[in-house]
Amino acid sequence: MNQKIRHQIFTRWRAENPHPTTELEYNSPFELLIAVILSAQATDVGVNKATRKLYPVANTPETIFSLGLDGLKSYIKTIGLYNTKAENVIKTCQMLIEHHSSIVPDTREALEALPGVGRKTANVVLNTAFGQPTMAVDTHIFRVGNRTRIAPGKNVLEVEQKLLKVIPKEFMLDAHHWMILHGRYVCIARKPKCGSCLIEDLCEYKEKTEIDSE
């Protein structure tokens, strides 16, 4: 795929959705951080259901830490892997209190040092909370990058590095949101909805579906 086509793809996505953002609900960098930690191998819908009950009660490092492990688990037990996630969230809150004055850091190194925070989570927080042009490659972006040939790669890091290199700078800040939404609702895993795809004529996927699949 050449740069002219990539530019057209992102131009169309921007025209359709000028201000994309995460579907996780949050009102502060801390709320976003916790929501992203909870979202690993879980849906945004499921995480939002839990945080709608949790955040009115506890939405700072101190208040969540004071809930304790069992207290936190009672709010997030509907989310997959909640035992491990609860431990990570409590430890993260403790680290934020002790080492960062309860403020979410805005550097990759500091974020990735927090329990339960890997490269993808750090990228989401850096991009969405702090406006940094990072690329958080999840399964949706990995699939879209490879299927469309915008940025093919053997693993998530390869796709991330390629996207950072080939996405035109004017689209970089919002690019990962457009790609996630495209993968979540149009270029779905089992059978992509090529018939109703905004970029069907620009995509280089060889096995396009003839009609919009339900």
LUMTORDO-60584 format. One record per residue: x, y, z of N, C-alpha, C in turn; residue number from 0. Coordinates in steps of 0.05 Angstrom, whole numbers, plus 5000, padded with zeros to 4 digits. Layout:
! LUMTORDO-60584
<pt <X, Y, Z>, <X, Y, Z>, <X, Y, Z>, NUM> ...
! end
This chain:
! LUMTORDO-60584
<pt <5017, 4976, 5000>, <5000, 5000, 5000>, <5018, 5025, 5000>, 0> <pt <5011, 5044, 4983>, <5027, 5069, 4982>, <5015, 5091, 5000>, 1> <pt <5031, 5112, 5004>, <5023, 5133, 5023>, <4999, 5148, 5013>, 2> <pt <4995, 5150, 4987>, <4972, 5165, 4977>, <4946, 5151, 4986>, 3> <pt <4946, 5124, 4984>, <4922, 5109, 4992>, <4918, 5111, 5022>, 4> <pt <4940, 5108, 5037>, <4937, 5111, 5067>, <4925, 5138, 5074>, 5> <pt <4934, 5159, 5061>, <4924, 5186, 5066>, <4894, 5187, 5060>, 6> <pt <4885, 5174, 5039>, <4857, 5174, 5032>, <4841, 5160, 5053>, 7> <pt <4851, 5137, 5062>, <4837, 5121, 5083>, <4832, 5138, 5108>, 8> <pt <4853, 5150, 5118>, <4850, 5166, 5143>, <4834, 5191, 5138>, 9> <pt <4835, 5202, 5114>, <4818, 5225, 5108>, <4789, 5218, 5109>, 10> <pt <4782, 5195, 5100>, <4753, 5186, 5101>, <4745, 5181, 5130>, 11> <pt <4762, 5167, 5145>, <4755, 5162, 5173>, <4751, 5188, 5188>, 12> <pt <4768, 5207, 5183>, <4766, 5233, 5197>, <4741, 5248, 5189>, 13> <pt <4734, 5247, 5163>, <4709, 5260, 5154>, <4685, 5248, 5167>, 14> <pt <4685, 5222, 5171>, <4662, 5208, 5183>, <4661, 5213, 5213>, 15> <pt <4684, 5214, 5226>, <4685, 5216, 5255>, <4708, 5235, 5263>, 16> <pt <4703, 5261, 5262>, <4725, 5280, 5266>, <4739, 5280, 5293>, 17> <pt <4724, 5271, 5314>, <4735, 5272, 5341>, <4731, 5245, 5355>, 18> <pt <4745, 5224, 5346>, <4741, 5198, 5358>, <4754, 5197, 5386>, 19> <pt <4743, 5179, 5403>, <4756, 5175, 5429>, <4750, 5147, 5438>, 20> <pt <4761, 5140, 5460>, <4757, 5113, 5472>, <4727, 5110, 5480>, 21> <pt <4718, 5085, 5480>, <4691, 5080, 5489>, <4690, 5074, 5519>, 22> <pt <4713, 5074, 5531>, <4714, 5072, 5561>, <4705, 5098, 5573>, 23> <pt <4690, 5097, 5594>, <4680, 5122, 5607>, <4700, 5131, 5629>, 24> <pt <4707, 5156, 5628>, <4726, 5166, 5648>, <4724, 5196, 5650>, 25> <pt <4733, 5207, 5673>, <4733, 5236, 5677>, <4759, 5247, 5686>, 26> <pt <4780, 5230, 5687>, <4806, 5239, 5695>, <4827, 5219, 5685>, 27> <pt <4852, 5227, 5683>, <4873, 5207, 5674>, <4873, 5183, 5692>, 28> <pt <4868, 5186, 5718>, <4868, 5163, 5736>, <4845, 5144, 5730>, 29> <pt <4821, 5155, 5726>, <4798, 5138, 5719>, <4804, 5123, 5693>, 30> <pt <4816, 5136, 5673>, <4823, 5123, 5648>, <4843, 5101, 5653>, 31> <pt <4864, 5106, 5668>, <4884, 5086, 5674>, <4872, 5061, 5686>, 32> <pt <4855, 5064, 5706>, <4843, 5041, 5719>, <4824, 5026, 5700>, 33> <pt <4809, 5041, 5684>, <4791, 5029, 5664>, <4806, 5012, 5644>, 34> <pt <4829, 5023, 5635>, <4845, 5008, 5615>, <4857, 4983, 5627>, 35> <pt <4867, 4985, 5652>, <4877, 4961, 5666>, <4855, 4940, 5667>, 36> <pt <4831, 4948, 5674>, <4808, 4930, 5677>, <4799, 4918, 5650>, 37> <pt <4806, 4932, 5628>, <4795, 4925, 5602>, <4810, 4902, 5588>, 38> <pt <4833, 4894, 5599>, <4848, 4872, 5587>, <4831, 4847, 5585>, 39> <pt <4828, 4836, 5561>, <4812, 4812, 5556>, <4783, 4816, 5566>, 40> <pt <4773, 4840, 5565>, <4745, 4846, 5572>, <4735, 4867, 5553>, 41> <pt <4708, 4870, 5552>, <4697, 4890, 5535>, <4695, 4917, 5549>, 42> <pt <4695, 4938, 5533>, <4692, 4965, 5544>, <4664, 4967, 5557>, 43> <pt <4644, 4954, 5546>, <4617, 4955, 5557>, <4617, 4943, 5585>, 44> <pt <4631, 4920, 5588>, <4632, 4907, 5614>, <4647, 4924, 5635>, 45> <pt <4669, 4936, 5626>, <4685, 4953, 5644>, <4668, 4978, 5653>, 46> <pt <4654, 4990, 5633>, <4638, 5014, 5640>, <4616, 5007, 5660>, 47> <pt <4604, 4984, 5658>, <4583, 4976, 5677>, <4595, 4975, 5705>, 48> <pt <4619, 4965, 5708>, <4632, 4963, 5734>, <4641, 4990, 5745>, 49> <pt <4653, 5006, 5727>, <4664, 5032, 5737>, <4641, 5052, 5743>, 50> <pt <4618, 5048, 5730>, <4595, 5066, 5737>, <4587, 5063, 5766>, 51> <pt <4592, 5039, 5777>, <4586, 5035, 5806>, <4610, 5042, 5823>, 52> <pt <4634, 5036, 5813>, <4658, 5041, 5829>, <4665, 5070, 5832>, 53> <pt <4666, 5085, 5809>, <4676, 5112, 5810>, <4661, 5132, 5827>, 54> <pt <4634, 5130, 5829>, <4620, 5148, 5848>, <4629, 5144, 5877>, 55> <pt <4639, 5120, 5883>, <4647, 5113, 5910>, <4677, 5118, 5914>, 56> <pt <4693, 5110, 5894>, <4722, 5113, 5895>, <4734, 5118, 5868>, 57> <pt <4746, 5141, 5864>, <4757, 5148, 5838>, <4784, 5162, 5840>, 58> <pt <4798, 5158, 5863>, <4825, 5168, 5866>, <4843, 5146, 5877>, 59> <pt <4869, 5148, 5875>, <4886, 5127, 5886>, <4880, 5121, 5916>, 60> <pt <4876, 5143, 5931>, <4871, 5139, 5960>, <4845, 5124, 5965>, 61> <pt <4824, 5133, 5952>, <4797, 5121, 5958>, <4796, 5092, 5948>, 62> <pt <4807, 5086, 5925>, <4807, 5058, 5916>, <4825, 5041, 5934>, 63> <pt <4848, 5051, 5942>, <4866, 5036, 5959>, <4853, 5031, 5986>, 64> <pt <4837, 5050, 5996>, <4824, 5046, 6022>, <4801, 5026, 6021>, 65> <pt <4791, 5019, 5997>, <4771, 4998, 5994>, <4783, 4971, 6002>, 66> <pt <4809, 4968, 5997>, <4822, 4942, 6002>, <4815, 4923, 5980>, 67> <pt <4829, 4900, 5980>, <4826, 4881, 5958>, <4798, 4870, 5956>, 68> <pt <4786, 4862, 5978>, <4759, 4850, 5977>, <4739, 4871, 5970>, 69> <pt <4742, 4895, 5980>, <4724, 4917, 5974>, <4724, 4923, 5945>, 70> <pt <4748, 4924, 5932>, <4750, 4930, 5904>, <4738, 4907, 5887>, 71> <pt <4743, 4883, 5896>, <4733, 4859, 5881>, <4703, 4859, 5879>, 72> <pt <4690, 4869, 5900>, <4660, 4869, 5900>, <4649, 4887, 5878>, 73> <pt <4665, 4907, 5868>, <4656, 4924, 5847>, <4663, 4913, 5819>, 74> <pt <4684, 4898, 5817>, <4694, 4890, 5791>, <4692, 4860, 5785>, 75> <pt <4677, 4845, 5802>, <4676, 4816, 5800>, <4662, 4807, 5774>, 76> <pt <4648, 4825, 5761>, <4635, 4817, 5735>, <4655, 4818, 5712>, 77> <pt <4679, 4828, 5717>, <4699, 4830, 5695>, <4718, 4806, 5696>, 78> <pt <4725, 4796, 5673>, <4743, 4773, 5672>, <4770, 4779, 5685>, 79> <pt <4781, 4758, 5698>, <4807, 4760, 5711>, <4807, 4781, 5734>, 80> <pt <4784, 4784, 5747>, <4781, 4806, 5766>, <4799, 4803, 5791>, 81> <pt <4806, 4778, 5798>, <4824, 4774, 5821>, <4851, 4787, 5816>, 82> <pt <4863, 4780, 5794>, <4889, 4791, 5786>, <4888, 4821, 5782>, 83> <pt <4867, 4830, 5769>, <4864, 4858, 5763>, <4861, 4874, 5789>, 84> <pt <4846, 4863, 5808>, <4843, 4877, 5834>, <4870, 4881, 5848>, 85> <pt <4886, 4860, 5848>, <4912, 4861, 5860>, <4929, 4882, 5846>, 86> <pt <4929, 4883, 5819>, <4945, 4902, 5804>, <4935, 4931, 5810>, 87> <pt <4909, 4935, 5811>, <4898, 4962, 5815>, <4905, 4972, 5843>, 88> <pt <4903, 4955, 5863>, <4911, 4963, 5891>, <4940, 4970, 5892>, 89> <pt <4957, 4954, 5880>, <4986, 4959, 5880>, <4993, 4984, 5864>, 90> <pt <4978, 4988, 5842>, <4983, 5013, 5826>, <4975, 5037, 5842>, 91> <pt <4953, 5036, 5856>, <4944, 5059, 5872>, <4965, 5065, 5894>, 92> <pt <4976, 5044, 5906>, <4997, 5048, 5926>, <5021, 5061, 5915>, 93> <pt <5029, 5052, 5891>, <5053, 5064, 5878>, <5048, 5093, 5870>, 94> <pt <5024, 5099, 5860>, <5018, 5127, 5853>, <5018, 5145, 5877>, 95> <pt <5008, 5135, 5900>, <5008, 5151, 5925>, <5037, 5155, 5935>, 96> <pt <5053, 5133, 5935>, <5080, 5134, 5947>, <5101, 5147, 5929>, 97> <pt <5098, 5144, 5903>, <5119, 5153, 5885>, <5111, 5176, 5866>, 98> <pt <5086, 5181, 5863>, <5077, 5201, 5843>, <5058, 5222, 5854>, 99> <pt <5057, 5225, 5880>, <5039, 5244, 5892>, <5010, 5241, 5883>, 100> <pt <5002, 5215, 5878>, <4975, 5208, 5869>, <4968, 5218, 5842>, 101> <pt <4988, 5226, 5826>, <4983, 5236, 5799>, <4993, 5215, 5779>, 102> <pt <4977, 5211, 5759>, <4984, 5192, 5738>, <5007, 5203, 5721>, 103> <pt <5030, 5189, 5720>, <5053, 5200, 5705>, <5047, 5200, 5675>, 104> <pt <5061, 5218, 5661>, <5057, 5220, 5632>, <5081, 5211, 5615>, 105> <pt <5096, 5192, 5626>, <5118, 5180, 5611>, <5114, 5150, 5609>, 106> <pt <5123, 5139, 5587>, <5120, 5110, 5583>, <5134, 5094, 5605>, 107> <pt <5158, 5102, 5612>, <5174, 5087, 5632>, <5160, 5085, 5659>, 108> <pt <5149, 5108, 5668>, <5136, 5109, 5694>, <5110, 5093, 5693>, 109> <pt <5095, 5095, 5671>, <5070, 5081, 5668>, <5075, 5051, 5668>, 110> <pt <5094, 5042, 5652>, <5099, 5013, 5649>, <5111, 5001, 5675>, 111> <pt <5120, 5018, 5693>, <5129, 5007, 5719>, <5106, 5001, 5738>, 112> <pt <5082, 5010, 5731>, <5059, 5005, 5748>, <5048, 4977, 5743>, 113> <pt <5040, 4963, 5765>, <5029, 4935, 5762>, <5005, 4935, 5743>, 114> <pt <5004, 4916, 5725>, <4982, 4913, 5707>, <4983, 4931, 5682>, 115> <pt <5004, 4947, 5680>, <5007, 4966, 5658>, <5029, 4956, 5639>, 116> <pt <5021, 4947, 5615>, <5040, 4940, 5595>, <5042, 4962, 5574>, 117> <pt <5055, 4955, 5552>, <5059, 4975, 5531>, <5033, 4986, 5519>, 118> <pt <5014, 4968, 5514>, <4989, 4976, 5502>, <4974, 4995, 5521>, 119> <pt <4972, 4988, 5546>, <4958, 5005, 5566>, <4971, 5032, 5568>, 120> <pt <4998, 5032, 5569>, <5013, 5057, 5571>, <5007, 5075, 5546>, 121> <pt <5006, 5062, 5523>, <5001, 5077, 5498>, <4973, 5090, 5498>, 122> <pt <4953, 5075, 5508>, <4926, 5086, 5510>, <4925, 5111, 5528>, 123> <pt <4937, 5108, 5551>, <4937, 5131, 5570>, <4953, 5155, 5559>, 124> <pt <4976, 5149, 5548>, <4992, 5171, 5537>, <4977, 5186, 5514>, 125> <pt <4963, 5170, 5498>, <4949, 5183, 5476>, <4923, 5196, 5485>, 126> <pt <4907, 5182, 5499>, <4880, 5192, 5505>, <4879, 5212, 5528>, 127> <pt <4896, 5208, 5548>, <4896, 5226, 5571>, <4915, 5250, 5567>, 128> <pt <4937, 5245, 5553>, <4958, 5265, 5551>, <4964, 5275, 5523>, 129> <pt <4948, 5265, 5503>, <4950, 5276, 5476>, <4977, 5270, 5462>, 130> <pt <4990, 5248, 5469>, <5015, 5241, 5456>, <5009, 5222, 5432>, 131> <pt <5023, 5226, 5410>, <5018, 5210, 5386>, <5028, 5182, 5387>, 132> <pt <5016, 5165, 5404>, <5024, 5138, 5407>, <5004, 5120, 5392>, 133> <pt <5011, 5094, 5389>, <4994, 5075, 5375>, <4991, 5050, 5392>, 134> <pt <4967, 5048, 5405>, <4962, 5025, 5422>, <4950, 5002, 5405>, 135> <pt <4967, 4983, 5399>, <4958, 4961, 5381>, <4945, 4939, 5397>, 136> <pt <4919, 4936, 5394>, <4904, 4913, 5405>, <4897, 4894, 5383>, 137> <pt <4881, 4874, 5389>, <4874, 4854, 5368>, <4860, 4867, 5344>, 138> <pt <4843, 4887, 5349>, <4829, 4900, 5327>, <4849, 4915, 5308>, 139> <pt <4867, 4930, 5320>, <4886, 4945, 5303>, <4905, 4926, 5289>, 140> <pt <4913, 4905, 5303>, <4931, 4885, 5291>, <4917, 4873, 5266>, 141> <pt <4891, 4866, 5269>, <4876, 4855, 5247>, <4873, 4875, 5224>, 142> <pt <4865, 4899, 5231>, <4860, 4919, 5210>, <4886, 4926, 5195>, 143> <pt <4908, 4929, 5211>, <4934, 4935, 5199>, <4943, 4915, 5179>, 144> <pt <4938, 4889, 5185>, <4946, 4867, 5168>, <4926, 4863, 5145>, 145> <pt <4900, 4863, 5152>, <4880, 4857, 5132>, <4879, 4878, 5109>, 146> <pt <4879, 4903, 5117>, <4878, 4924, 5097>, <4905, 4928, 5083>, 147> <pt <4926, 4920, 5096>, <4954, 4924, 5087>, <4964, 4952, 5093>, 148> <pt <4949, 4967, 5110>, <4959, 4993, 5119>, <4987, 4990, 5132>, 149> <pt <4989, 4969, 5149>, <5014, 4964, 5163>, <5016, 4935, 5171>, 150> <pt <5023, 4918, 5152>, <5025, 4889, 5159>, <5049, 4884, 5177>, 151> <pt <5045, 4864, 5195>, <5067, 4857, 5213>, <5062, 4830, 5226>, 152> <pt <5083, 4817, 5235>, <5080, 4790, 5247>, <5070, 4791, 5276>, 153> <pt <5075, 4813, 5289>, <5066, 4816, 5318>, <5058, 4844, 5323>, 154> <pt <5047, 4849, 5347>, <5036, 4875, 5353>, <5057, 4897, 5353>, 155> <pt <5081, 4891, 5362>, <5102, 4911, 5363>, <5110, 4919, 5334>, 156> <pt <5112, 4899, 5317>, <5119, 4905, 5289>, <5097, 4923, 5276>, 157> <pt <5072, 4917, 5281>, <5050, 4933, 5270>, <5051, 4961, 5282>, 158> <pt <5055, 4963, 5308>, <5057, 4989, 5321>, <5079, 5006, 5308>, 159> <pt <5103, 4995, 5306>, <5125, 5010, 5295>, <5121, 5019, 5266>, 160> <pt <5108, 5001, 5251>, <5102, 5008, 5223>, <5081, 5030, 5221>, 161> <pt <5060, 5028, 5237>, <5040, 5049, 5237>, <5051, 5076, 5245>, 162> <pt <5069, 5077, 5265>, <5081, 5102, 5273>, <5098, 5114, 5250>, 163> <pt <5108, 5096, 5233>, <5125, 5105, 5211>, <5108, 5114, 5187>, 164> <pt <5085, 5101, 5181>, <5071, 5106, 5156>, <5046, 5124, 5158>, 165> <pt <5035, 5126, 5182>, <5011, 5143, 5185>, <5019, 5173, 5182>, 166> <pt <5006, 5187, 5164>, <5013, 5216, 5161>, <5009, 5230, 5188>, 167> <pt <5027, 5249, 5193>, <5028, 5262, 5219>, <5001, 5275, 5227>, 168> <pt <4987, 5286, 5208>, <4962, 5300, 5214>, <4941, 5282, 5226>, 169> <pt <4944, 5256, 5222>, <4924, 5237, 5232>, <4933, 5221, 5257>, 170> <pt <4958, 5225, 5264>, <4970, 5207, 5284>, <4956, 5207, 5311>, 171> <pt <4947, 5230, 5320>, <4935, 5232, 5347>, <4910, 5216, 5350>, 172> <pt <4894, 5214, 5328>, <4868, 5200, 5329>, <4868, 5173, 5316>, 173> <pt <4891, 5166, 5303>, <4892, 5142, 5286>, <4884, 5117, 5301>, 174> <pt <4893, 5113, 5325>, <4887, 5087, 5338>, <4858, 5085, 5345>, 175> <pt <4844, 5107, 5350>, <4815, 5106, 5355>, <4800, 5098, 5330>, 176> <pt <4807, 5110, 5308>, <4794, 5103, 5282>, <4797, 5074, 5276>, 177> <pt <4822, 5064, 5280>, <4828, 5036, 5272>, <4814, 5016, 5291>, 178> <pt <4813, 5023, 5317>, <4799, 5005, 5336>, <4769, 5004, 5329>, 179> <pt <4757, 5027, 5325>, <4728, 5028, 5318>, <4722, 5013, 5292>, 180> <pt <4740, 5016, 5273>, <4737, 5002, 5247>, <4738, 4972, 5251>, 181> <pt <4757, 4963, 5267>, <4760, 4934, 5273>, <4737, 4923, 5290>, 182> <pt <4727, 4940, 5307>, <4706, 4931, 5326>, <4679, 4928, 5312>, 183> <pt <4673, 4946, 5293>, <4646, 4948, 5282>, <4644, 4941, 5252>, 184> <pt <4666, 4943, 5237>, <4664, 4938, 5208>, <4682, 4915, 5200>, 185> <pt <4708, 4918, 5205>, <4727, 4897, 5197>, <4730, 4877, 5219>, 186> <pt <4707, 4864, 5225>, <4705, 4846, 5248>, <4720, 4820, 5242>, 187> <pt <4727, 4805, 5263>, <4745, 4783, 5260>, <4734, 4760, 5243>, 188> <pt <4710, 4751, 5248>, <4699, 4728, 5235>, <4693, 4733, 5205>, 189> <pt <4678, 4754, 5200>, <4671, 4761, 5172>, <4668, 4791, 5170>, 190> <pt <4687, 4804, 5157>, <4686, 4833, 5155>, <4662, 4842, 5138>, 191> <pt <4651, 4866, 5146>, <4628, 4877, 5132>, <4636, 4894, 5109>, 192> <pt <4649, 4881, 5089>, <4660, 4896, 5067>, <4640, 4913, 5052>, 193> <pt <4615, 4902, 5050>, <4594, 4916, 5034>, <4586, 4943, 5046>, 194> <pt <4591, 4947, 5071>, <4584, 4973, 5083>, <4609, 4987, 5094>, 195> <pt <4632, 4981, 5082>, <4658, 4992, 5091>, <4665, 5017, 5077>, 196> <pt <4672, 5037, 5092>, <4678, 5064, 5081>, <4703, 5063, 5063>, 197> <pt <4721, 5044, 5068>, <4746, 5044, 5053>, <4750, 5019, 5036>, 198> <pt <4727, 5006, 5030>, <4728, 4980, 5015>, <4745, 4982, 4989>, 199> <pt <4742, 5004, 4974>, <4755, 5007, 4949>, <4785, 5012, 4952>, 200> <pt <4794, 5020, 4976>, <4822, 5026, 4981>, <4836, 5003, 4996>, 201> <pt <4821, 4986, 5008>, <4832, 4964, 5023>, <4843, 4942, 5005>, 202> <pt <4865, 4929, 5013>, <4878, 4909, 4996>, <4872, 4881, 5006>, 203> <pt <4852, 4877, 5022>, <4844, 4850, 5031>, <4834, 4834, 5007>, 204> <pt <4844, 4810, 5003>, <4838, 4795, 4979>, <4812, 4779, 4981>, 205> <pt <4802, 4774, 5005>, <4778, 4757, 5008>, <4754, 4774, 5017>, 206> <pt <4749, 4795, 5004>, <4727, 4813, 5012>, <4700, 4799, 5009>, 207> <pt <4682, 4805, 5028>, <4655, 4794, 5027>, <4639, 4811, 5007>, 208> <pt <4621, 4797, 4993>, <4605, 4811, 4972>, <4585, 4830, 4983>, 209> <pt <4571, 4822, 5005>, <4550, 4838, 5016>, <4556, 4844, 5046>, 210> <pt <4542, 4863, 5056>, <4544, 4870, 5084>, <4535, 4845, 5101>, 211> <pt <4553, 4835, 5118>, <4546, 4812, 5134>, <4537, 4820, 5161>, 212> <pt <4517, 4806, 5171>, <4506, 4812, 5198>, <4522, 4797, 5219>, 213> 
! end
